[in-house]
Amino acid sequence: MPASRERVPDLALVTAPSLGPVTSDDRSRLGCPSCGSSHVAQVLGDNGGVSYVCTACGHSWS
């Protein structure tokens, strides 16, 4: 029988990385600067740059 949702421990929210060079460690724990969600997608911009969009609140940044 699968465990109920009540038995799953709460996970800490992921905070946005500080300003400066982005390391691979930062990418693995990237969070939305607007809402703090870790549900972030990396997208390619029109000029080939990399941007991010939060799938929880819709905020986008690069």
The 8 nearest C-alpha neighbors of each residue, nearest first, counted from 0:
[[1, 2, 3, 4, 6, 5, 7, 8],
 [2, 0, 3, 4, 6, 7, 5, 8],
 [3, 1, 6, 0, 4, 7, 5, 8],
 [2, 4, 5, 6, 1, 7, 0, 8],
 [5, 3, 6, 7, 2, 8, 1, 9],
 [4, 6, 3, 7, 8, 2, 9, 1],
 [5, 7, 4, 3, 8, 2, 9, 1],
 [8, 6, 4, 5, 9, 3, 2, 10],
 [9, 7, 6, 10, 5, 4, 11, 3],
 [10, 8, 7, 11, 12, 6, 5, 4],
 [11, 9, 8, 12, 7, 13, 37, 36],
 [10, 12, 13, 9, 14, 8, 37, 36],
 [13, 11, 14, 10, 36, 35, 37, 30],
 [12, 14, 30, 37, 28, 35, 11, 36],
 [15, 13, 30, 35, 12, 16, 29, 31],
 [14, 16, 30, 32, 29, 31, 17, 13],
 [15, 17, 25, 14, 29, 18, 30, 28],
 [16, 18, 19, 15, 21, 20, 14, 25],
 [19, 17, 16, 20, 21, 15, 25, 22],
 [18, 20, 21, 17, 16, 22, 25, 15],
 [21, 19, 22, 18, 17, 25, 16, 23],
 [20, 22, 25, 19, 23, 26, 16, 24],
 [21, 23, 25, 24, 20, 26, 27, 19],
 [22, 24, 26, 25, 27, 21, 28, 29],
 [23, 25, 22, 27, 26, 28, 21, 29],
 [26, 24, 22, 23, 28, 27, 29, 21],
 [27, 25, 23, 29, 24, 28, 22, 21],
 [26, 28, 24, 25, 29, 23, 22, 30],
 [29, 27, 25, 26, 13, 30, 24, 37],
 [30, 28, 26, 15, 25, 27, 37, 16],
 [31, 29, 37, 15, 35, 14, 36, 13],
 [30, 32, 35, 36, 33, 34, 53, 15],
 [33, 31, 15, 35, 34, 30, 14, 36],
 [32, 34, 31, 35, 58, 56, 36, 30],
 [33, 35, 36, 31, 32, 56, 55, 30],
 [36, 34, 31, 30, 32, 14, 33, 13],
 [37, 35, 31, 38, 30, 34, 13, 55],
 [36, 38, 30, 39, 13, 29, 31, 35],
 [39, 37, 36, 54, 53, 55, 40, 30],
 [40, 38, 53, 37, 52, 54, 51, 30],
 [41, 39, 52, 51, 53, 42, 38, 54],
 [40, 42, 51, 50, 52, 39, 49, 43],
 [43, 41, 50, 51, 49, 40, 44, 52],
 [42, 44, 49, 48, 47, 50, 45, 41],
 [43, 45, 48, 47, 46, 49, 50, 42],
 [46, 44, 47, 43, 48, 49, 42, 50],
 [47, 45, 44, 48, 43, 49, 50, 42],
 [46, 48, 44, 45, 43, 49, 50, 42],
 [49, 47, 44, 46, 43, 50, 45, 61],
 [48, 50, 43, 44, 42, 61, 47, 41],
 [51, 49, 61, 42, 60, 41, 43, 44],
 [50, 52, 41, 60, 59, 40, 42, 61],
 [51, 53, 59, 40, 39, 58, 57, 54],
 [54, 52, 39, 57, 58, 55, 56, 38],
 [53, 55, 57, 38, 39, 56, 52, 40],
 [54, 56, 53, 57, 38, 36, 39, 34],
 [57, 55, 58, 53, 54, 34, 33, 36],
 [56, 58, 53, 54, 55, 52, 59, 39],
 [59, 57, 53, 56, 52, 33, 60, 31],
 [60, 58, 52, 51, 53, 57, 50, 61],
 [61, 59, 51, 50, 52, 58, 32, 31],
 [60, 50, 51, 49, 59, 48, 52, 44]]
